[in-house]
Amino acid sequence: GRFDTACIAIFAAAVLDSLDGRVARMTNTQSAFGEQMDSLCDMVSFGLAPALIMLEWGLKGLGKPGWMAAFVFCAAAALRLARFNTQVGVVDKRWFIGLNSPSSAGMMMSFVWAMNEFGWTGQELRYIALALTVACGLLMVSRFRYASFKGSGQPKEREDRIPFGMALVVVAVLVALFIDPPRVLLLMAGTYAASGPLYWLWLKLKPKSASA
């Protein structure tokens, strides 16, 4: 029943997930075992745990449809991670194919956290919770492209340089997070989740001559 704490734990897992690979490379301790353990931790932290939290928060009151929505999210997270593992070194590292599981979990958890801050209960928002859970699951297994922020296609010596403007953006985001974490995280997660479909729509509507 401590949903705020549970949501914070998921975001803490996301921070650790962003560091584990870097730490392994810095200490030269990469291994096949570590890769498999990383995937297992991702499945638990960003597949099983968010689905369970959302189920307890709002989906349980819907009965079978709520359980089915939670299962769809879990299954989609597993499929997303399996697809990602098979595409490492094959796809352009600048893009994710489908919404990555930490971002999908962040979308769900920031929604729960922010709604709790607004005073809304899961029972009151159970239908929105149902739609959000299914949507996040489907976005993970979609073919929409999402920016990975892992490269720009530039030579490595240029990629290693962080633009001054980006440094200011990072500082501004950290200050905003300190002031109002749940609402800022919900805004960031929602914007990123919508960027994939919006980018696909922009490509569809762009004149063919320009795309050529």
Secondary structure, DSSP 4 states (H G I P E B T S, - for coil): --HHHHHHHHHHHHHHHHHHHHHHHHTT---HHHHHHHHHHHHIIIIIHHHHHHIIIIIGGG-HHHHHHHHHHHHHHHHHHHHHHHHTTTS-TTEEES--HHHHHHHHHHHHHHHHHHT--TTTTHHHHHHHHHHHHHHHTS--EEE-SS--SS-HHHHTPPPHHHHHHHHHHHHHHHH-HHHHHHHHHHHHHHHHHHHHHHHHHS-HHHH-
